[in-house]
Amino acid sequence: MADLLDNKNTGDYGDDAIVTLSPREHIRLRPGMYVGVVGDGSQPDEALYVLIKEVVDNSIDEFIMGAGRRIDITIEDKMVSVRDYGRGIPLKSLSAAVGQMNTGGKYGGTAFKKTVGLNGVGVKAVNMLSSSFTARSVRDGEARTVVFAQGLEVSDTWESGVEEKNGTYISYRVDEEVFGPYDYNMEYVEQKIRNYSYLNLGLTLTLNGRSFVSKNGLLDLVNDTMTEEPLYAPIHLTGEDIEVVITHGSGYGESYDSFVNGQHTTQGGTHQTALRAAVAKTLKEFYHKDYDPSDIRTSIIAAISIKVDDPLFENQMKTKFGSKEVSPGVSVNNFVADFLGKHLDDYLHKHPETAQILQKKIVENEKERKAISGIQKKARETAKKVSLNNKKLRDCKIHRTDRSELAEQSMIFITEGNSASGSITKSRDPRTQAVFSLRGKPLNCFGLTKKVVYENEEFNLLQAALNIEEDMDNLRYEKVVIATDADVDGMHIRLLITTFFLQFFPEVIRRGHLYILQTPLFRVRNKRETHYCYSEEERQWALRRCGASAEITRFKGLGEISPDEFREFIGEGMRLDKVRITKDDPIHDLLEFYMGKNTFERQGFIIDNLRIEEDLVEQDLRIS
């Protein structure tokens, strides 16, 4: 009887409950395992852009092997096309190469070297996630074209005597049955194409007819993306299978771009760790001073690219490099350290003016660190004594630094007030979601030194919760999410928290960890259905759905949303806006305008843009 009760309502579980999926079915059912977050194109790391990368990567590999110096990419009416002028996929193998999982020419051998296409999955995933997919290969006057629909082959055509140049053509349209409504943000696509040009000198890429070519590699990347003026001209060092650029700014934190075989490793890895260590070691030896590594690296702006034969990445998205060796018997650490130990040292001997500016920066960093060392020690003791788990931090069980499949889902919500933090705490997934509760508005820290981080209780405890005082690699959460009310006070708190990160820990933003939680402005419902609306357009759509009997609620604070409802907004359907920095957004200028003492200038800006607020007020009046 007890066994029957235990199994009540658990569903039938027999042999017919065990299902075997084909690779195509599995990709379409679980696309996130292969291409990352399936979104609507609003974020640059979503699957839409990963699919483009998977196709272009194959064309880049042709260039790396010395075949083809041009790649043409077009995106029109959601149709993506990529044409390279390489060797062309062998004709007899074309259908299998684009349609059969774990099939490819990169499992060893000599056809490809130093590539990122390792698993024979990428372009096949594109095929199976597309409503239409065409692959055409041209080799020495012969051509073959294979057409698929949702990963299933529908036609196969062979031609002879064609006059086209050798190469491969891929075109596809992502399937809305899997992705839902989507659109491409061409700014995100353009940045990826720019990165390809920086890493492949001599290659011309076109995007909808616009050409991208780099003459100076990573030096162009650093110059194009810096958000502040460097203290000295960037140091550009190149060698066999390695390229490094180093300079310093005037702010806090460390900024790195790292690449392996052309893959942008946004989460770093062993090569980036090796660069950080090698820079500190080389400069300590050059100046014959035992400088603290943190003093050497504070405000560094750097980029590194290496090429290896068989790269190991820690995830399918290849955003973190995991190999310990660049080749048999040669460690990544020694490879990078030996290169910098010779070439960076030589550069500084030949450019004493740069060496002098750099040393002055290191000494300034050292003086500031020592000046606040006593405050730091006291602040650490305070952070340990405060019962974070009971007062400020409701922690989660799994963190970013854990070896867990859920580590990349770890996040912390920074919110204000007991009601808001209470709603989130009751609604969250305690495995991966933590909550940090602010007490009122945080301090405006623009123009202040890092001393304030340790003297201000809120900042000190937030820094301790995130674990970012000594090293960004220790960040405990993959996503740091600002969750405030959608009113004037909430927006101000959001701005103050963002200022804290921009001022003292900009690498949290540069590495893509800082987000804004979007919560619904309206709830529209009738007796049959409920819709949560994040914009006026969504509200109008919901009103049409619900008809004249619709009941409308305007949410003005997180505390007004019940925990049961809040689960809808921080679960699978959670909407997050990533905070980004580009060269067009110089940090100091931004902070000075929005957070500085230029009250009258800012007031004029608000008045000039007041019409937006008036429209929202009118909407609220109509609703009420």
C-alpha positions as CSV (number, residue, x, y, z in Angstrom):
1,M,0.0,0.0,0.0
2,A,2.8,2.4,0.9
3,D,4.5,1.7,-2.5
4,L,1.3,2.5,-4.3
5,L,0.9,5.8,-2.4
6,D,4.5,6.7,-3.1
7,N,3.9,6.2,-6.8
8,K,0.6,8.0,-6.9
9,N,0.4,10.7,-9.6
10,T,3.9,10.1,-10.8
11,G,2.9,8.9,-14.2
12,D,3.4,5.6,-16.0
13,Y,7.0,4.6,-16.3
14,G,7.4,1.6,-18.5
15,D,9.6,0.6,-21.4
16,D,7.5,2.8,-23.7
17,A,8.6,5.9,-21.7
18,I,12.2,5.4,-22.8
19,V,12.8,7.3,-26.0
20,T,15.7,7.4,-28.4
21,L,16.0,10.5,-30.5
22,S,17.9,10.9,-33.7
23,P,20.7,13.6,-33.7
24,R,18.4,15.8,-35.8
25,E,15.5,15.4,-33.3
26,H,17.8,16.0,-30.4
27,I,19.2,19.2,-31.8
28,R,15.8,20.6,-32.6
29,L,14.5,19.6,-29.1
30,R,17.5,20.8,-27.2
31,P,19.2,23.5,-29.3
32,G,20.7,25.2,-26.3
33,M,23.1,22.3,-25.8
34,Y,24.6,22.9,-29.2
35,V,24.3,26.6,-30.0
36,G,23.6,28.4,-26.7
37,V,20.7,30.5,-25.7
38,V,17.9,30.5,-28.1
39,G,16.7,34.1,-28.1
40,D,15.1,36.7,-30.4
41,G,18.4,38.3,-31.5
42,S,18.4,41.0,-28.9
43,Q,21.6,39.8,-27.2
44,P,25.0,39.3,-29.0
45,D,25.7,35.9,-27.5
46,E,22.5,34.3,-28.5
47,A,22.2,31.3,-30.8
48,L,21.3,33.3,-33.9
49,Y,24.9,34.8,-34.0
50,V,26.5,31.5,-33.0
51,L,24.9,29.9,-36.1
52,I,26.5,32.6,-38.3
53,K,29.8,32.0,-36.6
54,E,29.6,28.2,-37.2
55,V,29.3,28.8,-41.0
56,V,31.9,31.6,-41.3
57,D,34.4,29.6,-39.1
58,N,34.5,27.0,-41.9
59,S,35.4,29.6,-44.4
60,I,38.0,31.1,-42.1
61,D,39.6,27.7,-41.8
62,E,40.0,27.6,-45.6
63,F,41.8,31.0,-45.4
64,I,44.1,29.7,-42.7
65,M,45.0,26.8,-44.9
66,G,46.0,29.2,-47.6
67,A,42.9,28.8,-49.8
68,G,40.8,31.9,-50.5
69,R,41.4,35.5,-49.5
70,R,37.8,36.7,-49.5
71,I,34.5,35.8,-47.8
72,D,31.2,37.3,-48.7
73,I,28.4,37.4,-46.1
74,T,24.9,38.7,-46.8
75,I,21.8,38.9,-44.5
76,E,18.6,39.9,-46.2
77,D,15.1,39.1,-45.1
78,K,16.4,36.7,-42.4
79,M,18.3,34.7,-45.1
80,V,22.0,34.3,-44.3
81,S,24.4,33.5,-47.1
82,V,28.2,32.9,-46.9
83,R,30.4,32.4,-49.9
84,D,34.1,31.7,-49.7
85,Y,36.7,31.1,-52.4
86,G,38.6,28.2,-50.8
87,R,39.0,24.7,-51.9
88,G,35.3,23.8,-51.8
89,I,34.0,20.8,-49.8
90,P,34.8,17.5,-51.7
91,L,31.7,16.9,-53.8
92,K,31.0,13.3,-53.0
93,S,31.1,14.2,-49.3
94,L,29.1,17.4,-49.5
95,S,25.7,16.0,-48.2
96,A,27.3,14.2,-45.3
97,A,29.6,17.1,-44.4
98,V,26.6,19.4,-43.9
99,G,23.9,16.9,-42.9
100,Q,25.4,14.0,-41.0
101,M,26.5,14.6,-37.4
102,N,30.1,14.0,-36.3
103,T,31.3,14.1,-40.0
104,G,34.1,16.4,-41.1
105,G,37.7,16.8,-42.2
106,K,39.1,18.1,-38.9
107,Y,39.6,14.9,-36.9
108,G,43.4,15.0,-37.4
109,G,45.1,14.6,-40.7
110,T,46.6,17.4,-42.8
111,A,43.6,18.9,-44.5
112,F,43.1,21.4,-41.6
113,K,45.5,22.8,-39.0
114,K,45.0,25.2,-36.1
115,T,41.2,25.4,-36.5
116,V,38.3,25.6,-34.0
117,G,36.0,23.2,-35.8
118,L,36.7,20.0,-33.8
119,N,33.5,18.0,-33.4
120,G,31.8,17.9,-36.7
121,V,28.7,19.5,-35.2
122,G,28.5,23.2,-36.1
123,V,27.2,23.5,-39.6
124,K,25.1,20.4,-39.1
125,A,23.4,22.2,-36.2
126,V,22.8,25.1,-38.5
127,N,21.2,22.8,-41.1
128,M,18.9,21.1,-38.6
129,L,17.8,24.3,-37.0
130,S,16.9,26.0,-40.3
131,S,13.6,25.9,-42.2
132,S,15.7,26.0,-45.4
133,F,19.4,25.3,-45.9
134,T,21.4,25.1,-49.1
135,A,25.0,24.0,-49.5
136,R,26.9,24.4,-52.8
137,S,30.4,23.4,-53.5
138,V,32.5,24.2,-56.7
139,R,35.7,22.4,-57.5
140,D,37.5,22.8,-60.8
141,G,34.4,23.3,-63.0
142,E,32.3,20.7,-61.2
143,A,29.6,21.7,-58.8
144,R,27.1,20.0,-56.4
145,T,24.1,21.7,-54.7
146,V,22.2,20.0,-51.8
147,V,19.0,21.5,-50.3
148,F,17.5,20.7,-46.9
149,A,14.4,21.6,-45.0
150,Q,14.6,21.3,-41.2
151,G,17.7,19.1,-41.6
152,L,16.1,16.7,-44.1
153,E,17.5,16.5,-47.6
154,V,15.0,17.5,-50.3
155,S,17.1,17.8,-53.5
156,D,20.6,17.1,-54.8
157,T,21.9,18.6,-58.1
158,W,25.2,17.9,-59.9
159,E,26.6,20.2,-62.6
160,S,29.6,20.1,-65.0
161,G,31.4,22.8,-66.9
162,V,30.5,25.6,-64.5
163,E,32.6,28.8,-64.7
164,E,32.4,29.8,-61.0
165,K,35.5,30.1,-58.8
166,N,36.2,27.2,-56.5
167,G,34.7,27.5,-53.0
168,T,31.7,26.8,-50.8
169,Y,28.3,28.6,-50.6
170,I,26.0,28.1,-47.6
171,S,22.6,29.8,-47.2
172,Y,20.0,29.2,-44.6
173,R,17.0,30.7,-42.8
174,V,16.6,29.9,-39.1
175,D,13.5,28.0,-38.3
176,E,10.9,30.0,-36.4
177,E,9.3,26.8,-35.2
178,V,12.3,26.3,-33.0
179,F,13.4,30.0,-32.4
180,G,10.1,31.8,-32.4
181,P,10.0,35.4,-33.8
182,Y,13.5,36.9,-34.2
183,D,15.5,39.5,-36.0
184,Y,19.2,40.2,-36.5
185,N,20.9,43.1,-34.9
186,M,23.4,44.0,-37.6
187,E,25.6,45.8,-35.1
188,Y,26.3,42.5,-33.4
189,V,27.0,40.8,-36.7
190,E,29.3,43.6,-37.8
191,Q,31.4,43.3,-34.6
192,K,31.9,39.6,-35.2
193,I,33.0,40.3,-38.7
194,R,35.4,42.9,-37.5
195,N,37.0,40.4,-35.1
196,Y,37.5,38.0,-38.0
197,S,39.4,40.7,-39.9
198,Y,41.6,41.6,-36.9
199,L,42.7,38.0,-36.5
200,N,43.3,37.2,-40.2
201,L,45.6,39.6,-41.9
202,G,45.2,39.5,-45.7
203,L,41.6,38.4,-45.5
204,T,38.8,40.5,-46.9
205,L,35.3,40.0,-45.5
206,T,32.2,41.7,-46.9
207,L,28.9,42.1,-45.0
208,N,26.1,43.1,-47.3
209,G,28.7,44.7,-49.6
210,R,30.7,46.5,-47.0
211,S,34.4,45.4,-46.7
212,F,36.3,44.7,-43.5
213,V,40.1,44.4,-43.7
214,S,42.7,44.9,-41.0
215,K,46.3,45.9,-41.5
216,N,47.5,45.7,-38.0
217,G,45.7,42.8,-36.4
218,L,45.0,43.0,-32.7
219,L,46.5,46.5,-32.6
220,D,43.5,47.7,-34.7
221,L,41.2,45.8,-32.3
222,V,42.6,47.5,-29.2
223,N,42.6,51.0,-30.8
224,D,39.1,50.5,-32.2
225,T,37.5,49.3,-28.9
226,M,39.3,51.3,-26.2
227,T,36.9,53.4,-24.2
228,E,39.6,55.8,-22.9
229,E,42.9,57.3,-24.0
230,P,45.8,55.0,-23.2
231,L,48.7,56.3,-21.0
232,Y,51.1,55.2,-23.7
233,A,51.0,53.9,-27.3
234,P,49.9,50.3,-27.2
235,I,52.7,47.8,-27.4
236,H,52.2,45.4,-30.3
237,L,54.2,42.1,-30.3
238,T,53.9,39.4,-32.9
239,G,55.5,36.0,-33.2
240,E,54.9,32.5,-34.6
241,D,51.4,31.5,-33.5
242,I,51.1,34.4,-31.0
243,E,50.2,38.0,-31.0
244,V,49.9,40.3,-28.0
245,V,48.9,44.0,-27.5
246,I,49.4,45.8,-24.1
247,T,48.7,49.3,-22.8
248,H,47.3,50.9,-19.7
249,G,44.4,53.3,-19.0
250,S,43.7,55.5,-16.0
251,G,40.9,53.6,-14.3
252,Y,40.6,50.5,-12.2
253,G,40.3,46.8,-13.2
254,E,41.8,44.8,-16.1
255,S,40.5,44.5,-19.6
256,Y,41.4,41.6,-21.9
257,D,40.3,40.3,-25.3
258,S,41.6,36.8,-25.9
259,F,41.4,34.4,-28.9
260,V,42.4,30.9,-29.8
261,N,42.6,29.9,-33.5
262,G,40.3,32.9,-34.2
263,Q,37.8,32.0,-31.6
264,H,36.9,34.8,-29.3
265,T,37.3,33.3,-25.8
266,T,35.1,35.8,-24.0
267,Q,35.5,33.8,-20.7
268,G,39.3,33.7,-21.0
269,G,41.1,30.5,-20.2
270,T,44.6,29.2,-19.8
271,H,46.1,31.6,-22.4
272,Q,44.6,34.6,-20.7
273,T,45.7,33.4,-17.3
274,A,49.2,32.9,-18.7
275,L,49.3,36.4,-20.1
276,R,48.4,38.0,-16.8
277,A,51.1,36.1,-15.0
278,A,53.7,36.7,-17.8
279,V,53.1,40.5,-17.9
280,A,53.7,40.7,-14.1
281,K,56.8,38.5,-14.2
282,T,58.4,40.3,-17.1
283,L,57.9,43.8,-15.7
284,K,59.1,42.8,-12.3
285,E,62.3,41.5,-13.9
286,F,62.7,44.5,-16.2
287,Y,62.4,47.1,-13.4
288,H,64.3,44.8,-10.9
289,K,61.5,45.5,-8.4
290,D,59.3,43.1,-6.6
291,Y,56.1,44.9,-7.5
292,D,52.8,43.4,-6.5
293,P,51.2,41.8,-9.6
294,S,47.9,43.7,-8.9
295,D,49.8,47.0,-9.1
296,I,51.2,46.0,-12.5
297,R,47.9,44.9,-13.9
298,T,45.5,47.5,-12.5
299,S,44.0,49.4,-15.5
300,I,45.8,47.2,-18.1
301,I,44.2,46.9,-21.5
302,A,45.4,43.9,-23.4
303,A,44.7,41.4,-26.1
304,I,46.2,38.0,-26.9
305,S,45.7,35.6,-29.8
306,I,47.4,32.2,-30.1
307,K,47.1,29.3,-32.5
308,V,47.3,25.6,-31.5
309,D,46.8,22.4,-33.3
310,D,44.2,20.7,-31.2
311,P,42.5,23.3,-28.9
312,L,40.4,22.1,-26.0
313,F,37.5,24.3,-24.9
314,E,35.5,24.0,-21.8
315,N,32.1,24.3,-23.4
316,Q,30.4,23.8,-26.8
317,M,30.3,27.5,-27.3
318,K,34.1,27.5,-27.1
319,T,34.2,30.7,-25.0
320,K,36.8,29.4,-22.5
321,F,40.1,27.8,-23.5
322,G,41.1,24.8,-21.5
323,S,44.2,23.4,-23.1
324,K,47.3,23.3,-20.9
325,E,49.7,22.7,-23.9
326,V,50.0,24.5,-27.2
327,S,51.9,21.5,-28.6
328,P,53.2,18.2,-27.1
329,G,55.6,19.1,-24.3
330,V,55.1,22.9,-24.5
331,S,52.8,24.4,-21.9
332,V,50.7,27.4,-22.5
333,N,52.2,29.1,-19.5
334,N,55.8,28.7,-20.8
335,F,54.9,29.5,-24.4
336,V,53.4,32.9,-23.4
337,A,56.0,33.6,-20.7
338,D,58.9,32.9,-23.0
339,F,57.4,35.1,-25.7
340,L,56.8,38.1,-23.4
341,G,60.0,37.6,-21.5
342,K,61.9,38.3,-24.7
343,H,59.8,40.6,-26.8
344,L,58.2,42.8,-24.1
345,D,61.6,43.2,-22.5
346,D,63.2,44.1,-25.8
347,Y,60.4,46.6,-26.5
348,L,60.8,48.4,-23.2
349,H,64.6,48.6,-23.6
350,K,64.1,50.2,-27.1
351,H,61.4,52.6,-25.9
352,P,62.5,54.0,-22.5
353,E,59.8,56.7,-22.6
354,T,57.1,54.0,-22.5
355,A,59.0,52.2,-19.8
356,Q,59.0,55.3,-17.7
357,I,55.3,56.0,-18.1
358,L,54.5,52.4,-17.3
359,Q,56.6,52.4,-14.2
360,K,55.0,55.7,-13.0
361,K,51.6,54.1,-13.3
362,I,52.7,51.0,-11.4
363,V,54.1,53.2,-8.6
364,E,50.9,55.2,-8.4
365,N,48.9,52.0,-8.1
366,E,51.2,50.8,-5.4
367,K,50.8,54.0,-3.4
368,E,47.1,53.9,-3.5
369,R,47.0,50.2,-2.5
370,K,49.2,50.8,0.4
371,A,47.4,53.9,1.5
372,I,44.2,51.9,1.9
373,S,45.7,48.7,3.1
374,G,44.7,49.3,6.7
375,I,41.1,50.1,5.6
376,Q,41.0,47.0,3.4
377,K,42.0,44.8,6.4
378,K,39.4,46.3,8.6
379,A,36.8,46.0,5.8
380,R,37.6,42.3,5.3
381,E,37.1,41.7,9.0
382,T,33.8,43.5,9.0
383,A,32.6,41.5,6.0
384,K,33.5,38.3,7.8
385,K,31.7,39.3,11.0
386,V,28.5,40.5,9.3
387,S,26.2,37.5,8.9
388,L,25.7,37.9,5.2
389,N,23.4,34.9,4.9
390,N,20.9,36.4,7.3
391,K,21.1,40.2,6.5
392,K,22.4,41.1,3.1
393,L,22.9,38.0,1.1
394,R,20.6,35.1,0.4
395,D,23.2,32.9,-1.3
396,C,22.6,30.1,-3.8
397,K,24.2,26.6,-3.6
398,I,26.0,26.5,-7.0
399,H,28.4,29.2,-8.1
400,R,30.2,30.2,-11.3
401,T,33.5,28.7,-10.0
402,D,32.0,25.3,-9.2
403,R,32.5,22.3,-11.4
404,S,28.8,21.9,-12.1
405,E,26.6,21.8,-15.3
406,L,24.6,24.6,-13.7
407,A,27.6,26.8,-12.9
408,E,26.9,29.0,-16.0
409,Q,23.3,29.6,-14.7
410,S,24.5,31.1,-11.4
411,M,23.3,34.6,-10.8
412,I,22.8,37.2,-8.1
413,F,20.0,39.8,-8.0
414,I,21.0,43.1,-6.5
415,T,17.8,44.7,-5.3
416,E,16.6,47.4,-2.8
417,G,14.1,47.2,0.0
418,N,12.6,44.4,2.1
419,S,9.5,43.9,-0.1
420,A,11.4,43.6,-3.4
421,S,14.1,41.3,-2.0
422,G,11.5,39.3,-0.2
423,S,9.5,38.6,-3.4
424,I,12.6,37.6,-5.3
425,T,13.9,35.4,-2.5
426,K,10.6,33.5,-2.2
427,S,10.5,33.1,-6.0
428,R,14.1,32.2,-6.9
429,D,15.7,28.9,-7.6
430,P,17.9,28.5,-4.5
431,R,20.3,26.3,-6.5
432,T,21.5,29.0,-8.8
433,Q,19.9,32.3,-7.8
434,A,21.2,34.5,-5.0
435,V,19.8,37.8,-3.7
436,F,21.7,40.8,-2.3
437,S,19.6,43.4,-0.6
438,L,20.6,47.0,-0.6
439,R,19.6,49.3,2.2
440,G,18.3,52.4,0.5
441,K,20.1,54.2,-2.3
442,P,23.9,53.5,-2.6
443,L,26.4,56.3,-2.7
444,N,27.2,58.1,-5.9
445,C,30.9,57.0,-6.2
446,F,31.8,58.9,-9.4
447,G,35.2,60.6,-9.0
448,L,35.9,58.8,-5.7
449,T,38.9,56.6,-5.2
450,K,38.7,52.9,-4.4
451,K,39.1,53.7,-0.7
452,V,35.3,54.3,-0.6
453,V,34.7,50.7,-1.6
454,Y,36.1,49.6,1.8
455,E,34.7,52.5,3.9
456,N,31.2,52.2,2.6
457,E,29.4,49.2,4.2
458,E,27.1,48.6,1.2
459,F,30.0,48.5,-1.3
460,N,32.2,46.5,1.0
461,L,29.6,43.8,1.5
462,L,28.6,43.7,-2.1
463,Q,32.3,43.3,-3.2
464,A,32.7,40.5,-0.6
465,A,29.5,38.8,-1.8
466,L,30.8,38.9,-5.5
467,N,34.3,37.9,-4.4
468,I,36.0,40.3,-6.9
469,E,38.3,42.3,-4.6
470,E,41.5,40.5,-5.7
471,D,40.7,38.8,-9.0
472,M,37.9,39.0,-11.4
473,D,38.4,35.3,-12.2
474,N,37.0,34.6,-8.7
475,L,33.6,36.2,-9.5
476,R,31.1,33.9,-7.8
477,Y,28.2,34.4,-10.2
478,E,28.0,34.2,-14.0
479,K,25.3,37.0,-14.1
480,V,25.1,40.0,-11.8
481,V,21.6,41.3,-12.2
482,I,20.4,44.7,-11.1
483,A,16.7,44.3,-10.1
484,T,15.0,47.6,-9.2
485,D,11.6,49.1,-9.5
486,A,10.5,50.5,-12.8
487,D,10.0,54.0,-11.4
488,V,12.2,57.1,-11.0
489,D,13.8,55.9,-7.7
490,G,14.4,52.5,-9.2
491,M,16.1,53.9,-12.2
492,H,18.3,56.1,-10.0
493,I,19.4,53.1,-8.0
494,R,20.1,51.2,-11.2
495,L,22.3,54.1,-12.3
496,L,24.1,54.3,-9.0
497,I,24.9,50.6,-9.0
498,T,26.1,50.7,-12.6
499,T,28.3,53.7,-11.7
500,F,29.9,51.5,-8.9
501,F,30.9,48.9,-11.5
502,L,32.0,51.4,-14.1
503,Q,34.1,53.3,-11.6
504,F,35.8,50.4,-9.8
505,F,35.1,47.1,-11.5
506,P,34.5,47.8,-15.2
507,E,35.7,44.3,-16.2
508,V,32.5,43.0,-14.7
509,I,30.8,44.8,-17.6
510,R,33.5,44.2,-20.2
511,R,33.3,40.5,-19.6
512,G,29.6,40.5,-20.1
513,H,28.5,39.7,-16.5
514,L,26.3,42.8,-15.7
515,Y,22.6,42.7,-16.6
516,I,19.4,44.7,-16.0
517,L,16.3,42.6,-15.0
518,Q,13.2,43.6,-17.1
519,T,10.0,43.2,-15.1
520,P,6.5,43.7,-16.6
521,L,4.8,47.1,-16.6
522,F,1.3,45.7,-16.9
523,R,-0.8,42.6,-16.2
524,V,-3.7,42.2,-18.6
525,R,-6.1,39.3,-17.8
526,N,-9.7,38.0,-18.1
527,K,-11.2,34.9,-16.7
528,R,-9.5,32.7,-19.2
529,E,-6.0,34.0,-19.7
530,T,-3.3,36.3,-18.2
531,H,-0.6,38.2,-20.0
532,Y,2.4,40.1,-18.6
533,C,3.4,43.0,-20.7
534,Y,6.8,44.7,-20.9
535,S,5.8,47.5,-23.2
536,E,2.8,49.5,-24.5
537,E,2.9,47.4,-27.7
538,E,2.6,44.2,-25.7
539,R,-0.2,45.7,-23.6
540,Q,-2.2,46.6,-26.7
541,W,-1.7,43.1,-28.1
542,A,-3.0,41.6,-24.8
543,L,-6.0,43.9,-24.8
544,R,-6.9,42.7,-28.2
545,R,-6.6,39.1,-27.0
546,C,-8.6,39.6,-23.8
547,G,-11.3,41.8,-25.2
548,A,-13.6,44.2,-23.4
549,S,-13.6,42.2,-20.2
550,A,-9.8,42.8,-19.7
551,E,-8.6,43.8,-16.3
552,I,-5.4,45.9,-16.4
553,T,-2.9,46.3,-13.5
554,R,0.0,48.7,-13.7
555,F,3.0,47.4,-11.7
556,K,5.0,50.3,-10.2
557,G,7.3,48.3,-7.8
558,L,8.8,44.8,-7.5
559,G,7.1,44.5,-4.1
560,E,3.7,44.7,-5.7
561,I,4.3,41.5,-7.6
562,S,3.5,38.4,-5.7
563,P,6.1,35.6,-5.3
564,D,4.0,33.2,-7.4
565,E,3.9,35.8,-10.2
566,F,7.6,36.6,-9.8
567,R,8.6,33.1,-10.7
568,E,7.4,33.9,-14.2
569,F,9.9,36.7,-14.5
570,I,13.0,35.1,-13.1
571,G,12.6,31.7,-14.6
572,E,12.9,30.4,-18.2
573,G,11.1,33.5,-19.5
574,M,13.4,35.9,-17.8
575,R,14.2,39.0,-19.8
576,L,17.7,40.4,-19.2
577,D,19.4,43.4,-20.9
578,K,23.2,43.1,-20.9
579,V,25.1,46.2,-19.9
580,R,27.8,47.0,-22.5
581,I,30.7,49.3,-23.1
582,T,31.9,50.3,-26.5
583,K,34.5,52.8,-27.8
584,D,31.6,55.2,-28.4
585,D,30.8,55.0,-24.7
586,P,34.0,56.4,-22.9
587,I,33.5,55.6,-19.3
588,H,34.8,58.9,-17.8
589,D,32.7,61.1,-20.1
590,L,29.6,59.0,-19.5
591,L,29.9,59.1,-15.7
592,E,30.8,62.8,-15.7
593,F,27.7,63.7,-17.7
594,Y,25.2,61.4,-15.9
595,M,26.7,61.4,-12.4
596,G,28.8,64.6,-12.2
597,K,28.1,68.1,-10.9
598,N,26.9,69.4,-14.3
599,T,23.3,69.8,-12.9
600,F,22.1,72.4,-15.4
601,E,23.5,70.6,-18.4
602,R,21.8,67.4,-17.3
603,Q,18.6,69.3,-16.5
604,G,18.5,70.6,-20.1
605,F,19.0,67.1,-21.4
606,I,16.0,65.8,-19.3
607,I,13.8,68.7,-20.5
608,D,14.7,68.0,-24.1
609,N,13.7,64.4,-23.7
610,L,10.7,65.0,-21.5
611,R,8.1,64.1,-24.1
612,I,8.9,60.4,-23.6
613,E,8.0,60.7,-19.9
614,E,4.8,62.7,-20.8
615,D,3.7,59.9,-23.1
616,L,4.1,57.4,-20.4
617,V,2.1,59.6,-17.9
618,E,-0.7,59.9,-20.4
619,Q,-0.8,56.1,-20.8
620,D,-1.0,55.7,-17.1
621,L,-3.9,58.2,-16.9
622,R,-5.8,56.4,-19.6
623,I,-5.3,53.1,-17.8
624,S,-6.5,54.4,-14.5
